[in-house]
């Protein structure tokens, strides 16, 4: 079974994010350039983590079905870990920038 969503991105036409439930798990594809090269894709990740703000197709109700497919899966767990790591990187960058500014002020006398 497959469910596809049209998602607004940087291109004029929306990208298509497709979730396919298979006997051995779940696959998720996206027609954006990163998705087509098998790289990290923000469109897929957004839907997996519950952000449907860029979905422009009229089948938002089907997100609930996809959520049931994801529930407790290795993919859901890995994406949650990714989001948490991303927050940690942002926090570290903020702390780094503050320390850099402080050092600059201290060096200037």
C-alpha positions as CSV (number, residue, x, y, z in Angstrom):
1,X,0.0,0.0,0.0
2,X,1.2,3.5,-0.8
3,X,0.2,7.0,0.3
4,X,1.6,10.1,-1.4
5,X,1.6,13.7,-0.4
6,X,2.4,16.8,-2.5
7,X,4.7,19.0,-0.5
8,X,5.7,22.6,-1.3
9,X,9.5,23.1,-1.6
10,X,11.9,25.4,-3.4
11,X,10.8,24.3,-6.9
12,X,7.8,25.8,-8.7
13,X,5.9,22.5,-8.6
14,X,5.4,20.6,-5.3
15,X,7.5,17.5,-4.6
16,X,5.9,14.1,-4.1
17,X,6.6,12.3,-0.9
18,X,5.5,8.7,-1.0
19,X,5.2,6.3,1.9
20,X,5.1,2.6,1.0
21,X,4.2,0.0,3.6
22,X,5.8,-3.3,2.8
23,X,5.9,-6.7,4.6
24,X,9.4,-6.0,5.8
25,X,8.9,-2.4,6.8
26,X,8.4,1.0,5.3
27,X,10.1,3.0,2.6
28,X,9.7,6.7,2.0
29,X,10.7,8.5,-1.2
30,X,10.7,12.1,-2.3
31,X,11.0,13.7,-5.8
32,X,13.2,16.6,-4.5
33,X,16.8,16.5,-5.7
34,X,18.2,15.3,-2.4
35,X,15.5,12.6,-2.1
36,X,16.1,11.3,-5.6
37,X,19.8,11.0,-4.7
38,X,19.0,9.0,-1.6
39,X,20.2,11.8,0.7
40,X,18.6,13.4,3.8
41,X,15.4,15.1,2.7
42,X,13.7,17.7,4.9
43,X,10.3,17.0,3.2
44,X,10.2,13.3,4.3
45,X,11.6,14.2,7.7
46,X,9.0,16.9,8.3
47,X,6.1,14.5,7.6
48,X,7.7,11.7,9.7
49,X,8.1,14.0,12.7
50,X,4.5,15.4,12.4
51,X,5.1,18.7,10.6
52,X,2.5,18.8,7.7
53,X,2.7,22.5,7.2
54,X,4.2,22.2,3.7
55,X,1.7,19.5,2.5
56,X,-0.4,21.0,-0.3
57,X,-2.3,17.9,-1.3
58,X,-5.9,17.5,-0.2
59,X,-5.3,14.2,1.6
60,X,-4.1,15.4,5.1
61,X,-6.4,12.8,6.8
62,X,-4.1,10.1,5.4
63,X,-1.3,11.4,7.6
64,X,-2.9,9.5,10.5
65,X,-2.5,6.2,8.5
66,X,1.2,7.0,7.9
67,X,1.6,7.7,11.6
68,X,0.3,4.3,12.4
69,X,2.8,2.8,10.0
70,X,5.6,4.7,11.6
71,X,4.6,4.1,15.2
72,X,7.5,2.4,17.0
73,X,9.4,1.7,13.8
74,X,13.2,2.0,13.6
75,X,12.6,4.9,11.1
76,X,10.5,6.8,13.6
77,X,13.1,6.3,16.3
78,X,16.0,7.3,14.1
79,X,14.2,10.5,12.9
80,X,13.5,11.4,16.5
81,X,17.1,10.9,17.4
82,X,18.1,13.1,14.4
83,X,15.8,15.9,15.6
84,X,17.2,15.8,19.1
85,X,20.8,15.8,17.7
86,X,19.9,18.8,15.5
87,X,18.7,20.7,18.5
88,X,21.9,19.9,20.4
89,X,23.9,21.2,17.4
90,X,21.9,24.5,17.4
91,X,22.4,24.9,21.1
92,X,26.1,24.3,20.8
93,X,26.4,26.8,17.9
94,X,24.6,29.5,20.0
95,X,27.0,28.8,22.9
96,X,30.0,28.9,20.6
97,X,28.9,32.3,19.1
98,X,28.4,33.8,22.5
99,X,31.8,32.7,23.7
100,X,33.4,34.0,20.5
101,X,31.8,37.4,21.1
102,X,33.0,37.4,24.7
103,X,36.5,36.5,23.7
104,X,36.5,39.3,21.1
105,X,35.4,41.8,23.7
106,X,38.0,40.7,26.2
107,X,40.7,40.9,23.6
108,X,39.7,44.4,22.6
109,X,40.3,45.5,26.2
